[in-house]
Amino acid sequence: MNANRKTPAYSPDNRDDAPELDDEWFARADVHENGRLISRGRPPVEHPKQRVTLRLDGDVVAALRASGRGWQTRVNQALKEWIGKGAA
């Protein structure tokens, strides 16, 4: 027998060793409808963000990144505000 092989947590031959199917187990289980897997995760948004390529000066990018986590979201908000002011 291979010494590196892990032994299973339970043996299929001994049903007493099988894990209990509790509420937590069912909460993590996959959901199927009519044979199709229902995907989990965030629901689709009406106006999803788009990936773009934008070339900025190095010192600008360094300052934005130095401002901490969420800097891209803050840039997005600043651009929204600027466009709102420019459109008025």
Buried (B, 14 or more C-beta within 10 A) or exposed (E): EEEEEEEEEEEEEEEEEEEEEEEEEEEEEEEEEEEEEEEEEEEEEEEEEEEEEEEEEEEEEEEBEEEEEEBEEEBEEEEEEEEEEEEE
